[in-house]
């Protein structure tokens, strides 16, 4: 049996790059939401740190998340964020 995977991605835009980073993330959201197994993919802004953006994701299975990580949308996003933002990704499963 597969279990859903939650992902929290923290993207911190470098000074002067917030607008470009947000635009790239918004473009990715539209594409990623069409991917198989994507149950949730929502961009948030930290209320206290406007350059810190948080993507909350939920995937039906690890296989779907693996496919997402190898997909075109994420490759394009990675190129757009290069030298413009730092990224930290946490993959989460429910505590049993």
Secondary structure, DSSP 8 states (H G I E B T S, - for coil): ----EEEEEEEEE-TT-HHHHHHHHHHHHHHHTTSTTEEEEEEEE-SS-TTEEEEEEEES-HHHHHHHHHSHHHHHHHHHHTTTEEEEEEEE----
